[in-house]
Amino acid sequence: MLVIIENTPRWVFAVFFVTLYYCIIACYRREIDVNKLLLLPGVFIGLSLWSIFQYNEPGKMLFIWGVGFICSSIATFHFVSKVLITPGKKDKTISIPGTSSVLIVFLIYFSVRYYVGYEEAIRGIQGINTVQLIITALASGLTVGFYTGRALRIYLRYREFLTTSVES
């Protein structure tokens, strides 16, 4: 196990710790800029789809990714609607409560991708079997769906605040 960690490229640790930092911040109530809210899920969708087409069987992977994405975004959209979201103190911001779900989803997804990345490094991209491809596609779809559903629900709540304040 130590050999695996020692042979991991340094950029993987850099990405891990920077993302971990932002996930820990997400555990606490904070204000976020609404203009940047939908940017991250858009980037995640693009990178996730790009990575799917790097593997064998992209059609099957895309289908599984889509199922995971739809299920996760609908479930997350539903659960985030129950959370207390308020307008931020600054213009075009919204105050959202902290949640450990962002951290948990990231750690699970990172573990899956780290494992698959390790397998790719050892066996090559052609050496990944069908089960690993399915797990990769499903994990990507569920993760991107989670972040997209969450961001979309928060954005729609922000739009509700705008229409309510205009009507008042």
VMD Tcl script that draws the C-alpha trace (Angstrom):
set ca {
  {0.00 0.00 0.00}
  {2.85 2.35 0.83}
  {4.35 1.74 -2.62}
  {1.05 2.74 -4.24}
  {0.97 6.00 -2.29}
  {4.66 6.70 -2.96}
  {4.13 6.26 -6.71}
  {1.10 8.54 -6.82}
  {1.84 11.74 -8.76}
  {2.17 14.87 -6.59}
  {-0.59 16.67 -8.51}
  {-3.10 14.07 -7.25}
  {-2.30 15.01 -3.66}
  {-2.50 18.72 -4.52}
  {-5.96 18.29 -6.08}
  {-7.05 16.10 -3.17}
  {-6.03 18.56 -0.45}
  {-7.35 21.67 -2.21}
  {-10.69 19.96 -2.82}
  {-10.71 18.58 0.71}
  {-10.24 22.14 2.02}
  {-13.28 23.37 0.08}
  {-15.33 20.36 1.20}
  {-14.50 21.09 4.84}
  {-15.56 24.73 4.33}
  {-18.85 23.38 2.93}
  {-19.53 21.83 6.35}
  {-20.26 25.32 7.74}
  {-22.87 27.97 6.91}
  {-21.53 30.39 4.33}
  {-22.50 32.84 1.67}
  {-21.88 31.91 -1.93}
  {-21.95 33.99 -5.09}
  {-24.89 32.91 -7.22}
  {-23.03 33.66 -10.46}
  {-20.41 31.05 -9.56}
  {-22.93 28.53 -8.25}
  {-23.68 26.81 -11.56}
  {-20.12 27.07 -12.87}
  {-18.72 24.17 -10.85}
  {-21.41 21.63 -11.85}
  {-20.93 22.68 -15.48}
  {-17.22 22.00 -15.24}
  {-17.89 18.68 -13.47}
  {-20.34 17.59 -16.18}
  {-17.84 18.43 -18.93}
  {-14.90 16.69 -17.27}
  {-17.00 13.69 -16.31}
  {-18.35 13.17 -19.83}
  {-14.90 13.72 -21.33}
  {-13.44 11.04 -19.06}
  {-16.19 8.56 -19.97}
  {-15.27 8.76 -23.65}
  {-11.66 7.84 -22.81}
  {-12.68 4.28 -21.90}
  {-13.91 1.26 -23.83}
  {-17.67 0.95 -24.20}
  {-18.52 4.68 -23.95}
  {-22.15 4.04 -24.94}
  {-22.76 1.69 -22.01}
  {-20.86 3.99 -19.69}
  {-22.82 7.03 -20.86}
  {-26.11 5.24 -20.21}
  {-25.04 4.22 -16.69}
  {-23.64 7.71 -16.05}
  {-26.96 9.21 -17.16}
  {-29.01 6.96 -14.88}
  {-26.77 7.81 -11.94}
  {-26.85 11.50 -12.80}
  {-30.64 11.70 -13.06}
  {-31.31 9.66 -9.90}
  {-28.76 11.57 -7.84}
  {-29.77 15.03 -9.04}
  {-33.47 14.37 -8.40}
  {-32.81 12.98 -4.92}
  {-30.43 15.80 -4.03}
  {-32.83 18.40 -5.44}
  {-35.53 16.98 -3.17}
  {-33.41 16.91 0.00}
  {-31.89 20.36 -0.52}
  {-35.39 21.82 -0.82}
  {-35.88 21.04 2.88}
  {-32.78 23.01 3.92}
  {-32.97 26.57 5.27}
  {-31.55 28.77 2.52}
  {-31.66 32.54 2.97}
  {-30.60 35.56 0.92}
  {-27.02 36.64 1.54}
  {-25.93 39.95 3.03}
  {-24.25 41.01 -0.22}
  {-25.96 41.47 -3.56}
  {-26.21 38.28 -5.64}
  {-25.27 35.97 -2.77}
  {-27.18 33.32 -0.90}
  {-26.54 31.92 2.57}
  {-26.55 28.15 2.73}
  {-26.18 25.89 5.75}
  {-23.21 23.63 6.13}
  {-23.45 19.99 5.22}
  {-21.09 17.09 5.54}
  {-22.66 15.44 2.49}
  {-20.37 17.43 0.18}
  {-17.34 16.03 2.00}
  {-18.70 12.47 2.11}
  {-19.58 12.42 -1.60}
  {-16.15 13.79 -2.50}
  {-14.28 11.22 -0.38}
  {-16.25 8.31 -1.83}
  {-15.79 9.55 -5.39}
  {-12.08 10.23 -4.86}
  {-11.62 6.70 -3.50}
  {-13.30 5.15 -6.54}
  {-11.34 7.29 -9.00}
  {-8.06 6.68 -7.15}
  {-8.62 2.93 -7.37}
  {-9.51 3.06 -11.06}
  {-6.55 5.37 -11.73}
  {-4.27 2.89 -9.98}
  {-5.67 0.03 -12.07}
  {-5.15 2.09 -15.24}
  {-1.55 2.81 -14.26}
  {-0.86 -0.90 -13.64}
  {-2.85 -2.51 -16.47}
  {-3.38 0.33 -18.93}
  {-6.72 1.75 -19.97}
  {-7.49 -1.42 -21.96}
  {-7.02 -3.52 -18.81}
  {-10.02 -2.05 -17.00}
  {-12.80 -4.65 -16.88}
  {-16.52 -4.08 -17.44}
  {-17.39 -4.03 -13.73}
  {-14.77 -1.34 -13.10}
  {-16.12 0.66 -16.05}
  {-19.65 0.43 -14.68}
  {-18.53 1.45 -11.18}
  {-16.59 4.39 -12.64}
  {-19.53 5.57 -14.74}
  {-22.02 5.17 -11.91}
  {-19.79 6.93 -9.38}
  {-19.21 9.80 -11.82}
  {-22.90 10.13 -12.63}
  {-23.97 10.01 -8.99}
  {-21.34 12.54 -7.94}
  {-22.00 15.02 -10.74}
  {-25.75 14.57 -10.25}
  {-25.36 15.33 -6.55}
  {-23.46 18.59 -7.15}
  {-25.72 19.60 -10.05}
  {-28.99 18.92 -8.21}
  {-27.73 20.76 -5.17}
  {-26.54 23.79 -7.14}
  {-29.72 23.93 -9.22}
  {-31.97 23.80 -6.15}
  {-29.98 26.53 -4.41}
  {-30.08 28.66 -7.56}
  {-33.85 28.23 -7.89}
  {-34.30 29.22 -4.24}
  {-32.28 32.35 -4.98}
  {-34.59 33.10 -7.92}
  {-37.59 32.64 -5.59}
  {-36.08 35.22 -3.22}
  {-35.67 37.67 -6.11}
  {-39.26 37.29 -7.29}
  {-40.59 37.52 -3.73}
  {-38.61 40.70 -3.02}
  {-39.74 42.31 -6.31}
  {-43.40 41.54 -5.54}
  {-43.15 43.00 -2.01}
}
mol new
graphics top color blue
foreach p $ca { graphics top sphere $p radius 0.5 }
foreach p [lrange $ca 0 end-1] q [lrange $ca 1 end] { graphics top cylinder $p $q radius 0.2 }
display resetview
